[in-house]
């Protein structure tokens, strides 16, 4: 979600809001992880790309995942120091 940052402390302090948020996300989309034989992978990928309700994304490698976590931690530090504009979880959830 580009441009949206929810303060971790706001989410943690608003347990009810956090539960609402998790429930909302679960209602919006589902995710399936499949293990497919290498020889059938291309066929299966070509097949599911034809469905307009399916989005296919590649596996994130470990380096990308760690970089993403580091970026999130840096943003949290900036927000805690008042150097990054944030909004409350309550405000974020009220949009839904």
N, C-alpha and C positions, 0 to 999 in steps of 0.2 A: 504494500500500500504506500505508494510514493507520497511524500509530504506529510504523513501522519506519524506522530510519535506519541505514545502513551507512556506517561511516567510509570516506572515499575512500582514505585512506592504508592501511587494512586491506585493501581490495580490491586496490589497486595492489601491495602487498607480498606478496599471496598470489595469484600469477599462476594457479596451478593451481585455486584456489578460484574465481577470476574466470571461468576457462574453463568450469568446472562450472556456474556460475550462468548464464552465457550459453546454454550448451547446454540447461539446464533450462527457461529461458524460451522458447527456440525450440520445445521439445517441447510446451509448454503451449498456445500459441496462435500463429496465423498471422495476418498482416495483408495485406489487399489494398487497393490504392488504384486507383480506377477514375475515368476521365474519361467523363462521360455527358453527352450532349446535353441542353441545358436543357429542351427540349420533352418529353423522355422521363424526366427526373429524378424527378418526383413518382411516376410509374407504377413505376419501378424501386425507389424507396425503399419504397413501399407493399408491393411484392412481397417484398422481402427481409426486411422487418420481421415477416413471417409465419413465418419460420424461427426456431425456438427456440435454435438454436446460433449465430445471428448477432447481433452487437451493432453498432448503428449509432451513430457519434458524429460530431458536426459537426467541421469543420476548425477547428483552433485558429488564431485570428488572431495576427499578429505581436506585438501588444501583450500578449496573454495568455501567449504563449510566453516573451517577455522577462521578464515578471513572475514566471513560474514559475522561470526560471533564476535570477533575482535572489533569490527566496525560498530556493532550494536553496543558493546561495552563502552567504546569511546563516546558514542552518542549519549549513553546514560550518564557518563561522567560530565560531559558538557552540559547536559540538562540539569544535573545536580548543582553545578557551579553557576547556573543562570546564563550560560553562554549559548544555549539552544532553546528556542521557543517551544514549549510543550503545552499540552492541554490535559485536563483531568480525564480519567477513565469515564467518569459520569457524563461529561460533555460528549465524549466520543460515542458512548452507548446511546445517548439521547438522539443521535442522528438516525438510529435504527428504529 
